[in-house]
Amino acid sequence: MKKNLIKKFKKNIDVSENIKELGNFPSSPFISDIFTMTIIGQIEGHTVLPPQTKSTKYEHVFPQLVNVEENPNIKGLLVILNTVGGDVEAGLAIAEMINSITKPTVSLVVGGGHSIGVPLAVSTKYSFISPTATMIIHPIRMNGLVIGVPQTFTYFQKMQDRILNFITRNSRVSKEKLRELMLETDELLNDMGTILIGQQAVELGLINEVGGIGDAIRKLRELIDKANA
C-alpha cells in the first residue's frame, strides 16, 4: 500500500514538472506515434529571459528533436507555432534541426509565426497556417552595443542572407519577393516589414496550405503512410 502511494506521488510530481517545464500534459494513457512540439512565446537564446515572459528554450528543444530522430516508436513530428520570434541564432538552429529530421514533419501556425518564426514554420516537409494566424516578415534586429563600422553592416547582411536562403530553400517564395516584403514601409507603424494573414502566406508560396489541427494530423499521417509503404 505504502509503495503504491509513493509511486503515485512520484508520478504526480513528474506530471507537474512536465507541465511546468515543457507544457506537456498527459491527458490519457493513449500513446501516439506522433510527437508534438510547441514553439511558443519568445525564442530564448543565450540570455535568460525574465520569468514573466513566455518562452521556448533551445536547450529543451534540442534533446526532444534528437529523441524524435532516434526513437523508433515515433513516426512523425508535428510542430505547433505561436511565437513572436526572438533570438535569431537559436531560432535558426532549431529550424535547421527540424529540417534535417529524416522522418515526416508538419508545422501548423495557429496564432503567430513572426520574425524568426518564419524559418521555423517552413522548416518542416509540409506547413499549415490557420485562417486568422499572422506572420510578420521584417529585417533582423540587434540589441546591445552596435559599433558603427562597415563590418557591422556586413555581419547584418550575412545574417539576413542566412535567413532568406533558408526560407527560400524550404518554400516556394523567391528571395527577391522576401526582400521586398521585409523593406515594406506602409504596413507596420514606425517599422519596416509586412504582415501576412492566413491565405496571404499561402498565396505567396511561404506556407503550403490553410488549415487547422485536423488537417495537419491528416497530412502527417499521409506522409507517414507514404514513408512506410
Secondary structure, DSSP 4 states (H G I P E B T S, - for coil): -HHHHHHHHHHHHHHHHHHHHH-----SS---SEEEEEEEEEEE-SSPPPTTS-EEEHHHHHHHHHHHHH-TT--EEEEEEEEEEE-HHHHHHHHHHHHT-SS-EEEEEEEEE-TTHHHHHHSSSEEEE-TT-EEEE------S----SHHHHHHHHHHHHHHHHHHHHTSS--HHHHHHHHT-SSSSTTS--EEEETHHHHHTTSSSEE--HHHHHHHHHHHHHHHT-
